[in-house]
């Protein structure tokens, strides 16, 4: 009999709870610290609107990874429920210590745990976790499932627009000089995830031009491939929904009937990008 394997990811993967449950993916929450209060990320903890409001009011907001001990407790809880092997797919090790916690916990786990550094954040990490889950559902072993996750992540593209670079500067994701330059010139930055980090892509003068350029980048990234696509935002639903609708129309053949997912990111990512962020994450289907 094939050993029962389970996929684990973290809450920055932006997987809706119903989708994660349906696909057999267990989600470990990261933490958001708002003022002096610590919350788990998720529907029962820090809400995106709460984080956005705190950022606007200059209330201190920071984030925290799960400790190796906490990650180990998750693994052992899954073992108690019958898991015999685990594939753990997490956000980029360049931007969080979550992957390191997973690695350390894996060393002491009572079952084999294969860790995967997605080198992404947000929905691209979620697509990688789903790729692993789909591989397991199709009968693959955990090594093949991990390879499926890495392949999905390596082919994924993540582009995003922010109203200001200030929140990325506060979180240490970009330098103070870059944030000052963006603010001084009143430019609207387009960024991407490159080599596991946030990287500057282009600067445009208005938010409308930035969103139009984001649309073109995603269309170009799709090319002739079959893709999955997610549009994410923080406190900017109208812009995100408009972009999702336009891409659904332009990428009809690439999507083959699949919907463009449109969702609000959680508090952890929101703490670093700020209100007004809109992003597009695209994964090529095997």
C-alpha positions in Angstrom: 0.0 0.0 0.0 1.3 3.5 -0.9 2.3 5.5 2.2 0.0 8.4 2.9 1.7 11.7 2.1 0.6 15.2 3.0 1.4 18.6 1.6 2.1 21.5 4.1 2.5 25.1 3.1 2.2 28.4 5.0 -0.4 31.1 5.1 1.5 33.5 2.8 0.6 31.1 0.0 -2.8 32.8 -0.2 -4.8 29.5 -0.5 -8.4 30.0 0.4 -9.3 27.6 3.3 -11.9 25.7 1.3 -9.5 25.1 -1.6 -6.7 24.0 0.7 -8.9 21.5 2.4 -10.3 20.2 -0.9 -6.8 19.6 -2.3 -5.5 18.1 1.0 -3.0 20.9 1.8 -2.4 21.8 5.4 -1.6 25.5 6.0 0.7 26.7 8.8 0.0 30.3 9.9 2.6 33.0 10.2 2.1 35.7 12.8 1.3 39.4 12.5 2.2 41.7 15.3 0.1 44.9 15.4 1.2 47.2 18.2 1.6 44.9 21.2 -0.8 42.2 20.0 0.3 39.0 18.2 -2.2 37.3 15.8 -2.0 34.3 13.7 -2.6 35.1 10.0 -6.0 33.8 8.8 -9.7 34.3 9.2 -9.6 33.7 12.9 -6.6 36.1 13.4 -5.3 39.3 11.8 -7.7 40.4 9.0 -6.3 42.2 6.0 -8.5 45.2 6.7 -7.1 45.4 10.2 -3.5 45.4 8.9 -4.3 48.0 6.3 -5.9 50.3 8.8 -2.9 49.9 11.2 -0.5 50.8 8.4 -2.4 53.9 7.4 -2.5 55.0 11.1 1.3 54.4 11.5 0.6 51.7 14.2 3.7 49.4 14.3 3.1 46.3 12.2 5.6 43.4 12.0 5.6 39.8 11.1 7.0 36.6 12.6 7.8 33.1 11.2 6.7 29.9 12.9 9.4 28.5 15.2 11.1 25.2 14.4 9.3 23.8 17.4 5.9 25.0 16.2 6.6 23.5 12.8 7.6 20.3 14.4 4.3 20.2 16.3 2.4 20.5 13.0 4.3 17.6 11.5 3.7 15.4 14.5 0.0 16.3 14.6 -0.3 15.2 10.9 1.6 12.0 11.8 -1.0 11.4 14.5 -3.7 11.7 11.9 -2.0 9.1 9.6 0.6 11.0 7.6 3.6 8.9 6.7 5.5 11.4 4.6 5.3 15.1 4.2 6.1 17.6 1.4 6.6 21.1 2.9 6.4 24.0 0.3 7.1 27.5 1.7 7.8 31.1 0.8 11.2 32.2 -0.3 14.0 31.7 2.2 15.4 35.0 1.0 12.5 36.8 2.6 11.5 34.8 5.6 12.9 32.3 8.0 9.9 30.0 7.6 11.7 27.7 5.2 14.6 27.4 7.7 12.1 26.5 10.5 10.7 23.8 8.2 14.2 22.4 7.5 15.1 22.3 11.2 11.8 20.7 12.1 12.2 18.1 9.4 15.5 16.9 10.9 13.6 15.7 14.1 10.4 14.7 12.5 9.2 11.1 13.0 8.5 10.7 9.3 10.4 11.8 6.2 9.8 15.5 5.4 10.9 16.9 2.0 11.2 20.7 2.2 10.8 22.9 -0.9 11.9 26.6 -1.1 9.5 28.1 -3.6 11.6 31.2 -4.1 8.3 33.0 -4.3 5.7 34.6 -2.1 1.9 34.7 -2.4 -0.1 32.8 -4.9 3.0 31.5 -6.8 3.9 29.6 -3.6 0.3 28.4 -3.4 0.4 27.1 -7.0 3.6 25.2 -6.2 1.9 23.6 -3.2 -1.1 22.6 -5.3 1.2 21.1 -7.9 2.6 18.9 -5.2 -0.8 17.9 -4.0 -2.0 17.1 -7.6 1.1 15.0 -8.1 0.3 13.0 -5.0 -3.3 12.6 -6.0 -2.2 11.2 -9.3 -0.1 8.5 -7.6 3.3 10.2 -7.5 5.7 9.6 -4.6 6.8 12.4 -2.4 10.1 13.0 -4.3 8.1 13.4 -7.5 5.6 15.7 -5.8 8.5 17.9 -4.5 9.9 18.1 -8.1 6.4 19.1 -9.3 6.4 21.9 -6.8 9.8 23.1 -7.7 9.0 23.0 -11.4 5.8 25.0 -10.9 7.7 27.6 -8.8 10.6 27.8 -11.3 8.2 28.6 -14.1 5.9 31.0 -12.1 5.9 34.8 -12.6 4.9 37.3 -9.9 4.5 41.0 -10.7 3.1 43.6 -8.4 2.3 47.3 -8.2 2.4 49.3 -4.9 1.2 52.8 -4.3 4.3 53.5 -2.3 7.6 51.8 -1.5 7.5 53.0 2.1 6.0 49.8 3.5 8.6 47.7 1.8 11.3 50.0 3.2 9.8 49.7 6.7 9.9 45.9 6.4 13.5 45.9 5.2 12.6 44.4 1.7 14.2 47.4 -0.1 16.7 50.0 0.8 15.8 53.5 2.1 17.4 55.1 -0.9 15.1 53.2 -3.3 12.1 54.2 -1.3 13.1 57.8 -1.2 13.7 57.9 -4.9 10.3 56.5 -5.7 8.6 59.0 -3.4 10.6 61.9 -4.6 9.7 61.3 -8.2 6.1 60.4 -7.5 6.5 57.3 -9.6 4.4 54.2 -9.4 6.7 51.2 -9.0 6.2 47.9 -10.7 8.1 45.1 -9.0 8.7 41.4 -9.5 9.9 38.4 -7.5 13.4 37.6 -9.0 15.8 35.0 -7.6 13.6 34.8 -4.4 13.7 38.5 -3.7 11.7 41.7 -4.5 13.3 43.4 -7.5 12.5 46.6 -9.2 11.1 46.1 -12.7 9.8 49.4 -14.1 8.6 52.8 -12.9 5.6 54.6 -14.4 3.9 57.9 -13.7 0.4 56.9 -12.8 -1.5 54.0 -11.2 -3.6 53.6 -14.3 -0.5 53.1 -16.4 1.1 50.8 -13.8 -2.0 48.5 -13.9 -2.1 48.5 -17.7 1.5 47.6 -17.7 0.9 44.8 -15.2 -1.7 43.4 -17.5 0.7 43.4 -20.5 3.4 41.7 -18.4 1.1 38.9 -17.4 -0.2 38.4 -21.0 3.4 38.2 -22.2 4.3 35.8 -19.5 1.4 33.5 -20.4 2.5 33.3 -24.1 1.0 30.2 -25.6 1.0 28.2 -22.4 -1.9 26.8 -20.4 -1.8 28.8 -17.1 -3.3 29.4 -13.7 -3.6 33.0 -12.7 -4.3 34.8 -9.5 -4.8 38.5 -9.0 -4.2 39.6 -5.4 -4.6 43.0 -3.6 -4.7 44.7 -0.3 -7.6 47.2 0.2 -8.0 47.6 -3.5 -10.7 45.3 -4.7 -12.0 47.4 -7.6 -8.7 47.6 -9.3 -8.0 43.9 -8.7 -11.4 42.8 -10.1 -11.0 45.0 -13.1 -7.6 43.6 -13.9 -8.9 40.0 -13.3 -11.8 40.6 -15.7 -9.5 42.0 -18.4 -7.1 39.1 -18.2 -9.9 36.5 -18.2 -11.0 38.0 -21.5 -7.5 38.3 -23.0 -6.3 34.9 -21.9 -9.4 32.8 -22.7 -7.4 30.2 -24.6 -4.7 30.0 -22.0 -7.2 29.4 -19.2 -9.4 26.8 -21.0 -12.4 27.6 -18.8 -10.5 28.0 -15.6 -11.3 31.2 -13.6 -8.9 33.9 -12.8 -8.7 33.9 -9.0 -9.1 37.3 -7.4 -8.4 37.6 -3.6 -7.2 39.8 -0.9 -3.8 38.9 0.5 -3.3 38.1 4.2 -1.8 40.3 6.9 1.8 39.0 6.6 2.3 40.1 3.0 0.0 43.1 3.5 2.3 44.4 6.3 5.1 44.7 3.8 3.4 46.0 0.7 0.7 48.3 2.1 -2.8 49.3 1.1 -3.3 49.7 -2.7 -1.1 46.8 -3.7 -2.2 44.8 -6.7 -0.3 41.8 -7.9 -0.6 39.1 -10.6 0.9 35.6 -10.1 0.9 33.2 -13.0 1.8 29.5 -13.0 2.4 27.3 -16.2 0.4 24.1 -16.1 2.3 20.9 -16.9 
